[in-house]
Amino acid sequence: MVLSTPTLRPELGQPAGTRASSFRPDIQGLRALAVVAVIADHLFGYPLGGFVGVDVFFVISGFIITGLLLREHNKNGRISFSDFYRRRVRRIMPIALVVLTVTTAASWYLFAGGRARSILWDGIASSLFAANWRFAATGTDYMQADGPVSPLQHYWSLSVEEQFYLIWPLMLVVILGFLASRFSWSETTARRVLGVVLIAVIAASLAFAYGETFNAPTVAYFSTLSRAWELGIGALVAVLLPLLARIPAVIRLVSQWAGLLGIIASLFVVTPATAFPAPGALLPVIATAMVIAGGVGGQRYMSPLTNPVSRYIGDISYSLYLWHFPVNVLGAVIAPSMGIMGHLVVIGIILMLSVASYHFVEDPLRHSQWLELPGRKRHEKAPFQLTVKTQIMGIALLAVASIGLSAVALVKSTPTNEGTLVAGVAPVTPSAGATGAPATPEGAHQAKITTALQASVWPALQPTIDDLGSKGFDKNDSEGCSPATPRGKDCSMASLDPEKLAVVVGDSMGAAWLPTIKAALEPEGWTVESMTYVGCPFLDADTVAADASITHACPGHKALVSAAIKEVKPALVIVSNLYNLTLASGVTGDAAVSEWEQAAITARGDWLEGAGRVVTLAPPPAGKDPKACVTRFSTPHDCTSQVTSTWKSFAEVDQRVSKLVGDNYLDKRSWFCSADQKCPVFIDGTIVRRDATHITNEYATKLAPLLKAELTPILR
């Protein structure tokens, strides 16, 4: 990403007659601000808009790389693709490959086979600068969207930049070289044409970003096409340098300070709920451009950005960015209950690795003769020499990190736990409170939950962690009704006996309950018909799914389901939706709960008119994804979750809607959690969820007797 670009050495497009300085300390400070914001967001979850640091990087990158290419063209009358890409490889690849290798190796040690293999493929995609498209694809794959985060996910931004720089230098050559020569343009005319082309690129990319943000938000976030405008804004500043240098110094200074305040404001104004990257990224992108543009012509010394600490953090920002995410993700695996001391240790390790990487890998190789043609000498400064102060700082950081790692190793060095995860043979011993013969099936099930919560080692788990990644829904049960959905089935039920017909509607949660419902009803002579559609909750509200095709098809699917139920009048309809949905209106919090309530009233009242009985089956409380939390270092306690306040809010509304429309509401959190709201990741040796929300088929089937007992009095 932009952190990988060389430090600006700026004659970069300076107008004739001005004195070119050799360094932009304000840009180094911008890098520092951006990387600190990103790290704080990922490590502490605050500020909520810390992720906009990546957008700051994009603008800086577009400015610096375009400026370097313009300078090369002004000096040599040409742009050398081979020189440009040699510089990029020498600057980016060494430390990027080091981090990829270390992270992949650590992942193979920490994780079970399925997740380790997935991270390996992430590493391969990252090394080929295609990580953004891989993460866009897995993010829109419904069964992967809720999966564990990859420790290499941050490589997506590096991929976006390098894809942009496969095209942008070529466009410069065409405009400044071929077209300028063909039409005998002056340098000023060529710059004007270049500026017009850039404005067109920015406008097209921004318009595309707007559309994708609202139709396919995951793809929009990772797509080069919806991010190109951010790099283009930086490039436009570089093209406009001669004009910007004519602006009075006072106005440029005001621009810098206003831009800095804009970046800081974006850290708090922009949140994960903001439509992003369009229009959400506009504030940090424009603000960054203002800081860079204001620094043209020598007005570059702003103490928050140009002090020695900010400049040094800016120097090592590329290494900081590369190391921070895998250290954070893998550190959470080794020490899941990380307190303030744990966070300090993680910060120490990130700093230690980054300082060492910058001084011993990144900077020396950047200034080396590696990849240069034989006999060709590069005229650059010698690599930065470590001062005594820097050596002392590095030793201190190394000591802090070593102490932290030793402490973690001592706490987590329990061979019993590691061995049981690999062998999977540790028995689950019933607790004292779970012995004897509970009076009811529900009581027996609660005893199993109590036993699971008391387990200190991993039992033999079914399904295995390695199998969870391949678990999915039957396509005939989860892809909606044709012709509304592209891969749906014929939902006609005219040939079925309505007296013994149970129809299941809802989103992926309805599909996840199907094994339970079928095992409970089919032995009693019922026909269970699925009309579920993943990503499409059965609500009278427009919702946004990770897959744009689901978002578009959802309203038509719900209309077909309602029409079919009104026509056939089945004896039973079971409704189940997830509680974590994205409303097209964009509202969140209490407003989302309120809109959800009104949407549920219409759907379960008017839309299901004619159904004999309607049962609303609440989703299980969300838990920890076993693919992420079950590792060689974790214990069952590390994977225990609690019922959230958000889940409780939706459950209360769900129950209120049922009373209003007259259906039957089943809140069966007791099938997943103890009386004190603690929820184990496995019960009776069976993994409860395949991810954070969806029940495994194996556990769903085990719940059939309990569901049958609940439905029997309702169906009398």
RAKAFEN-V978076 format. One record per residue. N is the residue number from 0. OMEGA is omega as a letter, one per 40 degrees, with the letter a starting at -180 (* if undefined). BURIAL is b if it has 24 or more other ideal C-beta (glycine too) atoms within 12 Angstrom, else e. Layout:
BEGIN
<<N OMEGA BURIAL> <N OMEGA BURIAL>>
END
This chain:
BEGIN
<<0 a b> <1 i b> <2 a b> <3 a b> <4 a b> <5 i b> <6 a b> <7 i b> <8 a e> <9 i b> <10 a b> <11 i b> <12 i b> <13 i b> <14 a b> <15 i e> <16 i e> <17 a e> <18 a e> <19 i b> <20 a e> <21 a e> <22 i b> <23 a b> <24 i b> <25 i b> <26 i b> <27 i b> <28 i b> <29 i b> <30 i b> <31 i b> <32 a b> <33 a b> <34 i b> <35 i b> <36 a b> <37 a b> <38 i b> <39 i b> <40 a b> <41 a b> <42 a b> <43 a e> <44 a e> <45 e e> <46 a b> <47 i b> <48 a b> <49 a b> <50 i b> <51 i b> <52 i b> <53 i b> <54 i b> <55 i b> <56 a b> <57 a b> <58 i b> <59 a b> <60 i b> <61 i b> <62 a b> <63 a b> <64 i b> <65 i b> <66 i b> <67 i b> <68 i b> <69 i b> <70 i b> <71 a b> <72 i b> <73 a b> <74 a e> <75 a e> <76 a e> <77 i e> <78 a b> <79 i e> <80 a e> <81 i e> <82 a b> <83 a b> <84 i e> <85 i e> <86 a b> <87 a b> <88 a b> <89 a b> <90 a b> <91 a b> <92 a b> <93 a b> <94 i b> <95 i b> <96 i b> <97 a b> <98 i b> <99 a b> <100 a b> <101 a b> <102 i b> <103 i b> <104 i e> <105 i b> <106 i b> <107 i b> <108 a e> <109 a b> <110 i b> <111 a b> <112 a b> <113 a b> <114 i b> <115 i b> <116 i e> <117 i b> <118 i b> <119 i b> <120 i b> <121 i b> <122 i b> <123 i e> <124 a b> <125 a b> <126 i b> <127 a e> <128 i b> <129 a b> <130 a b> <131 a b> <132 i b> <133 a b> <134 i b> <135 a b> <136 a b> <137 i b> <138 i b> <139 i b> <140 a b> <141 a b> <142 i b> <143 a b> <144 a b> <145 a b> <146 a b> <147 a b> <148 i b> <149 i b> <150 i b> <151 a b> <152 a b> <153 i b> <154 a b> <155 a b> <156 i b> <157 i b> <158 i b> <159 a b> <160 a b> <161 i b> <162 i b> <163 a b> <164 i b> <165 a e> <166 a b> <167 i b> <168 i b> <169 i e> <170 i b> <171 i b> <172 a b> <173 a e> <174 a b> <175 a b> <176 a b> <177 a e> <178 i e> <179 i b> <180 a e> <181 a e> <182 i e> <183 i e> <184 i e> <185 i e> <186 i e> <187 i e> <188 i e> <189 i b> <190 i b> <191 i e> <192 i b> <193 i b> <194 i b> <195 i e> <196 i b> <197 i b> <198 i e> <199 i e> <200 i b> <201 a b> <202 a e> <203 a e> <204 a b> <205 i b> <206 i e> <207 a b> <208 i b> <209 a b> <210 a e> <211 a b> <212 a b> <213 i b> <214 a b> <215 a b> <216 i b> <217 i b> <218 a b> <219 a b> <220 a b> <221 a b> <222 i b> <223 a b> <224 a b> <225 i b> <226 a b> <227 a b> <228 a b> <229 i b> <230 i b> <231 i b> <232 i b> <233 i b> <234 a b> <235 i b> <236 i b> <237 i b> <238 a b> <239 a b> <240 a b> <241 i b> <242 a e> <243 a b> <244 a b> <245 a e> <246 i b> <247 a e> <248 a e> <249 a e> <250 i e> <251 i b> <252 i b> <253 i e> <254 a b> <255 a b> <256 i b> <257 i b> <258 i b> <259 i b> <260 i b> <261 i b> <262 a b> <263 i b> <264 a e> <265 i b> <266 a b> <267 i e> <268 i b> <269 i b> <270 i e> <271 i e> <272 a e> <273 i b> <274 a b> <275 e b> <276 i b> <277 e b> <278 a b> <279 a b> <280 a b> <281 a b> <282 a b> <283 a b> <284 a b> <285 i b> <286 i b> <287 i b> <288 i b> <289 i b> <290 a b> <291 a b> <292 a b> <293 a b> <294 i b> <295 i b> <296 i b> <297 i b> <298 a b> <299 a b> <300 i b> <301 a b> <302 i e> <303 a b> <304 a b> <305 i b> <306 a e> <307 a e> <308 i e> <309 a b> <310 i b> <311 i b> <312 i b> <313 i b> <314 a b> <315 a b> <316 i b> <317 i b> <318 i b> <319 a b> <320 a b> <321 a b> <322 a b> <323 a b> <324 i b> <325 i b> <326 i b> <327 a b> <328 a b> <329 i b> <330 i b> <331 i b> <332 a b> <333 a b> <334 a b> <335 a b> <336 a e> <337 i b> <338 a e> <339 i e> <340 i e> <341 i b> <342 i b> <343 i e> <344 i b> <345 i b> <346 i b> <347 i b> <348 i b> <349 a b> <350 a b> <351 a b> <352 a b> <353 i b> <354 i b> <355 a b> <356 a b> <357 a b> <358 a b> <359 i b> <360 a b> <361 a b> <362 i b> <363 a b> <364 i b> <365 a b> <366 a b> <367 i e> <368 a e> <369 i e> <370 i e> <371 i e> <372 a e> <373 i e> <374 a e> <375 a e> <376 i e> <377 a e> <378 i e> <379 i e> <380 i e> <381 i e> <382 i e> <383 i e> <384 a e> <385 i e> <386 i e> <387 a e> <388 a e> <389 i e> <390 i e> <391 i e> <392 i b> <393 i b> <394 i e> <395 i e> <396 i b> <397 i e> <398 i e> <399 a b> <400 a b> <401 i e> <402 i e> <403 i b> <404 i b> <405 i e> <406 i e> <407 a b> <408 i e> <409 a e> <410 a e> <411 a b> <412 i e> <413 a e> <414 i e> <415 a e> <416 a b> <417 a b> <418 a e> <419 i b> <420 a b> <421 a b> <422 i e> <423 a b> <424 a e> <425 i b> <426 i e> <427 a b> <428 a e> <429 i e> <430 a e> <431 a e> <432 a e> <433 a b> <434 a e> <435 a e> <436 i e> <437 a e> <438 a e> <439 i e> <440 i e> <441 i e> <442 i e> <443 a b> <444 i b> <445 i b> <446 i b> <447 i b> <448 i b> <449 i b> <450 a b> <451 a b> <452 a b> <453 a b> <454 i b> <455 i e> <456 a b> <457 i b> <458 i b> <459 a e> <460 i b> <461 e b> <462 i b> <463 i b> <464 a b> <465 a b> <466 a e> <467 a b> <468 a b> <469 a e> <470 i b> <471 a b> <472 i b> <473 a e> <474 a e> <475 a e> <476 a b> <477 a b> <478 i b> <479 a b> <480 i b> <481 e e> <482 a e> <483 a b> <484 a b> <485 a e> <486 a e> <487 a b> <488 i b> <489 a e> <490 i b> <491 a e> <492 a b> <493 a e> <494 a e> <495 i e> <496 a e> <497 a b> <498 i e> <499 a e> <500 i b> <501 a b> <502 i b> <503 i b> <504 i b> <505 a b> <506 a b> <507 i b> <508 i b> <509 i b> <510 a b> <511 i b> <512 a b> <513 i b> <514 i b> <515 a b> <516 a b> <517 a b> <518 a b> <519 a b> <520 a b> <521 i e> <522 i e> <523 i e> <524 i e> <525 i b> <526 a b> <527 a b> <528 i b> <529 i b> <530 a b> <531 i b> <532 a b> <533 a b> <534 a b> <535 a b> <536 a b> <537 a b> <538 i b> <539 i b> <540 i b> <541 a b> <542 a b> <543 i b> <544 i b> <545 i b> <546 a b> <547 a b> <548 i b> <549 i b> <550 a b> <551 a b> <552 a b> <553 a b> <554 i b> <555 i b> <556 a b> <557 i b> <558 i b> <559 a b> <560 a b> <561 a b> <562 a b> <563 a b> <564 i b> <565 a e> <566 a e> <567 a b> <568 a b> <569 a b> <570 a b> <571 i b> <572 i b> <573 a b> <574 i b> <575 i b> <576 i b> <577 i b> <578 i b> <579 a b> <580 i b> <581 i b> <582 a b> <583 i b> <584 i e> <585 a b> <586 i e> <587 i e> <588 a e> <589 i e> <590 i e> <591 i b> <592 i b> <593 i e> <594 i b> <595 a b> <596 a b> <597 i b> <598 i b> <599 i b> <600 i b> <601 a e> <602 a b> <603 i b> <604 a b> <605 a e> <606 a b> <607 i b> <608 a e> <609 i e> <610 a b> <611 i b> <612 i b> <613 i b> <614 i b> <615 a b> <616 a b> <617 i b> <618 i b> <619 i b> <620 i b> <621 i b> <622 i b> <623 i b> <624 a b> <625 i b> <626 a b> <627 a b> <628 i b> <629 a b> <630 i b> <631 a b> <632 a b> <633 i b> <634 i b> <635 i b> <636 a e> <637 a b> <638 i b> <639 i b> <640 i b> <641 i e> <642 a b> <643 i e> <644 i e> <645 i b> <646 a b> <647 a e> <648 i e> <649 i b> <650 i b> <651 i e> <652 i b> <653 a b> <654 i e> <655 i b> <656 a b> <657 i b> <658 a e> <659 a e> <660 i b> <661 i e> <662 a b> <663 a b> <664 i b> <665 i b> <666 a b> <667 i b> <668 i b> <669 i b> <670 a b> <671 a b> <672 i b> <673 a b> <674 i e> <675 i e> <676 i e> <677 a b> <678 i b> <679 a b> <680 i b> <681 i b> <682 a b> <683 i b> <684 a b> <685 i b> <686 a b> <687 a b> <688 i b> <689 i b> <690 a b> <691 a b> <692 a b> <693 a b> <694 i b> <695 i b> <696 a b> <697 a b> <698 i b> <699 a b> <700 i b> <701 a b> <702 a b> <703 i b> <704 i e> <705 i b> <706 i b> <707 i e> <708 i e> <709 a b> <710 a b> <711 i e> <712 i e> <713 a b> <714 a b> <715 * e>>
END
